[in-house]
Amino acid sequence: MSVGLLALLDDVAALAKVAAASLDDVASQAMKASVKAAGAVIDDAAVTPSYVKGFEAKRELPIVGRIAWGSLKNKMLFLLPAALILSYFLPWMITPLLMIGGAYLCYEGAEKVFHMFAPHEAEKHEAAIEHTAVDPTSLEEQRVAGAIKTDFILSAEIMTIVLSAIDVDNFWYRAGILAIAGAGITVAIYGTVALIVKADDFGLFLSQKAKTHTGRAFGRGIVVAMPHFMHILSIVGTAAMTWVGGSIIVHGLAGFGVSGIEHMVKDAAAWGAALLPSIAGVASWFVTAFIDFFIGLAVGALMIPVVSYVISPALKAIKGLLPNRTKTA
């Protein structure tokens, strides 16, 4: 009996070691895969703070929390199972779906650029395609919904990059790695966003409560700098949406055999790296992002009339065919 019990305990211990090693391998793979998605993660973190701009300070963290929860649901409930199913059964569908998402990001970015240079015309376009919010509650609902929609596209890009970086064939391992990476990335993004949007409150606290002159001066510096920082971050977020969308379109076209644009981007990036060999990596990235941005801007500019005259009327027509719940209630 005692020998059998010891043997059983030894087997249990061996299984526990294997399980621990497996979990460690899953966590390690998740970390490596997440690093490869760093570019899209930074873009997501840059885009989100613009959605809380203009709200009272007490609403900032709740709004970030709602967007974060929506992002987590995007990844866990929709994108994770969709990525696994598509990669297993319909891998050819991933590229066209990503390109549709990329076109949406290009449209969002181009619309914001349009608003910068022609605000009245942009407002007419926005009013024509959606109801304009008039009270803070409906404005918050629109901002949160818009942020979650934009996050869905960026999260799809992140999850696809993570999936492509996973180096195991086991279905459940892949699912576990995707889940850990998706949850970890969400916490990292929206934790950073929360710190950014509350930095001015922290600066105000320091300027009033710090015990040293240096501390109070530092707090005042934060308060003065944050509006400028948020404005710059808003511009970076718009650029990020546009260049990520352009990049998705370029890679997608290459996947369908139209590889001339991608080769042109790579040649330009190589030229940038050769021109500034001391910072070759930075130069290559900058040239790539610069070209992807203008490609995305062009695609987005083409999408604006398509949305105005094709997509929006079609959606309104479909909505008109559906039963009106408010009337039947």
N, C-alpha and C positions, 0 to 999 in steps of 0.2 A: 504493500500500500504506500509506504513512505517513498519507495523508489519511484513508483508510478506518479505520485504527487509531485515529486521533485522534477521528473521528466516533463510533466504537464506545465509546471511553472517555468521550466527552462524554455519550452516551446512558446509559451505566452510572452516571455521576455524577448525571445528572438523575433516574434511577430511585432512586438511593440517597437523594437529597434528598426525593423523594416518600415513600419508605419511612420516612425519619426523621421527616418531618412527620406521617405517619400514626401512627407509634408515639407521637409527642408528643401527638397528638390523642387517642389511646386512653388514654394515661396521664392527660391532663388531664380527660377525661370520667370516668375511674375515680375520680379525686380528688373531683370535684364530686359524683358519685353517692354516694361514701362519706360525704361530709359530711351528705347528706340522711338517711343511715341512722344518724346519730350517737346518736339517742335509744335505739334498739335495741342499739347497740354498748355504750353506757354500762350498760344493763340487763344485758347478757351479762357485762361485766366485774364488775359488782356481785354477780351470782349466784354465779360460779365459786368465789371463795375459801372459801365455806361448805363446799365438798366436800372440802377438805383439813384442815378443823378436826378436831382430836383425834388426828392422826397424828404420828409422830416427825418431828423436823426433817429427818432425812436422806431421808424419803420424800416431802416436800412438792414439791420440784422435779420428781422423776420422775412424780408423779401429775399435776402441772400439764402436764408434757410429754406424757403419754399423752392427757390431755383435749384438748390443743392439736392433737395429731396426729389424734385422732378428729374434731375440729372441721374441720380442713383436709380430711379425707376426706369429711365430710358435705357440705362446700361444693363441692369439685372433682369428686368421683365421682358424687354423687347430685343435689344441688340445682342445680348449674350446668346439666348437660344437661337435667334435668327442667324447669327454668325456661324454657330456650330452646325445648324441645319443646312444652311446654304453651302458652307465649306465641304460638307459631307455629300449632299445630294445634288446641289445646283451651283457649283463653284463659278460657272460662267455668268451667273446673274449678279455677282458681287460688284464687278466693274461698272455695268450700266447703272445700278442703283446708286453707287457712290458718285457717278457723274451727275445724276439728277440732283443729289445732295450738294455737289460742288457747284452746280449751276444756281442753286438756291442761295448759297453763300455769296457767289458773285453778284447776284441780284441785290442781296442785302447790303453788301459793301458799296455797290454802284449807286444804290438809292441814297445812302448816307452821303456819298460824295456829291451827288446831284443836289441834295439838300443844302450842302455847304455853299455851292456856287449859284443855285437858283432856288432859294427857299420857297418862294411863292408857287412856282410851278411844281415843286416837289410836294408841297402841301395839297395842291389840287389832285395830284396823282394818288397820294395817300387817302384823301377823302373819297376818291372815286372807287377805291378798292376795299375800303373797310370803314366801319363806323368810327367816328372820332369821339374819344372819351371826353366828357365834360366835367366829371367829378373825380376826386382823388382815388376813390375805391375802384371805379371802372378803369382808370388809368393804371393803377397798380395791377389789376387783373390782366390788362393788355400787355404791360411790360413783362410780367412773370410768364405769361403764355408765349410771348415773343422770344424771351430768353431761353425757355425750355425748348422751343422749336429750333432755335439756332444751336443750342447745346446738343440736340439730337444729331444734327449733321456732324458737328465736331466730335461728338462721342462715337459716332459711327466710324469716322476716320481713325480715332484713337484705338477703338476695339479692333478694327481691321489691321492696323499696324501691329498691335499686340499679337493678334492671331497669327500673322505672317512670321512673327519672330519666335513663336513657340516651337521648340525643337523636340517635341514628343508626339507620338502617334496615338497613344491611349486617349480615348474620347473623354473619360472622366477626369484625367489629368489636365487635358486641355480646358475643360469646363472650369476646373478648380483654379487654374492659372488665370484664365480670363476674369473669373469672379474676383479673385484677390487683387489683380491689377486694376480692374475697373473700380472697385471700392476704394483702393488706396489712392488712385489718381483723383477720384472725386473729392475725397477728404483733403488732398493736397491743394487742389484747385480752389475749392470754396473756403478752405481755411485761410489761404492766401488772400482771397477776395475780401473775406471778413476783416482781416487785418488792414487791408488797404482802405476800405470804406470807413473804418472807425479810427483811422490814424489821426484825423483832425480833432476828434473828441479827446483822444489821448493827449494830443498837443495842447488843447485848451486846458485839460486837467493839470498838465505839467506847468503851464504858464501861470496858473493860479495857485497851485498847491506845492510846487517844488520848494525845497528848503534852501536851495542855493540860487544865486543870481544866474549861474551858468545853466542850471536846470530850467529855470523859468525862461531864459533866453532861447534855449533849445526848443522848449514847448512853443514859444511864439514863432520860431522859425518853421516848425512843422505846420502850424496853423496857416501861416502866410504861403508856404510852399504847396500845400495839398491841392488847392484849386487849380494851380498851374499843372501839377502832376496829374490830376484827374483829367484835365483837358488833353494833355499829351497822351495819356493812357487811352482816352477815347479815340484819338487819331490812330494810335497804334492798333487798337482793337479793330477799327474799320479796315486798316491796311491788312491786318492779320486775316480777317474773314476773306478779303478779296484775294490775297496771295495764296491762301490755303485752297480756296475754290479754284483759282487758276491752275494750281499745281495738280489738283484732282483731275481737272479737265485734260491737262496735258498728258498725264500718265494714263488716263483712260483712253485717250485717242491712240497712244502708243500701243496699248493693249489690243486695240482693234486694227493694228497695222499701219495707222497714220502716225508714223514716228518722226517725221521731219521736224516738227516743232520741238519735240523732246531733244533731238540731236542738236538743234540750234541752241537750246537752253544749256545743254551740257558743254557745247563748244564755247559758249560765252562765259560759263562758269570757269572753265579751264583757262581761258584767256585772262580772266580776273585774277585767278590764282597765280598765273605766270607773271602778271604785271606787278603783283605785290607778294612776292614769295615769303617775306617775313611773317605775313599774316594770311597765308594762302587759304586756310580753312575758312576764315571770316570773309575774305574777299569772294571766294567761291559761293558761299552761302548768300552773301548780299546780292551778288549779280543774279543768282537763281531766283531769290525772293523778289527782286526788282522786276525781272521779266515776267514772272508768274503773276505779280500784282497787275501789270498792264494788260496781260492776257485776260486775267479775271475781270478787270474793269471793262474791257471790251465786251466780254461775254455778258456781264451784268448790264451794260448799256443796251445790248440787244434784247435782254430779257425784260427790260422795263416796258416797252410797247407790247411785247408778247403777253405780259401779265395784265396790262391795262385793257387790251383789246381782244384777248383770246382766253387766258386762264381765268381771270376774274369774272367775265360774263358767263363762262361755262359753269363756274362754281355757283354763281348766283342762280342760274337756271336750274341746276341740280337741287339747290337749296329750296327753290320755289316749288319743286315737285314733291318735296318731303312734307309730311303733315306738320302743321304749326301747332306745337304743344301749348303755346300760350293761349291760343284761341280755343283749343279743345279742352283745356283744363277747367 
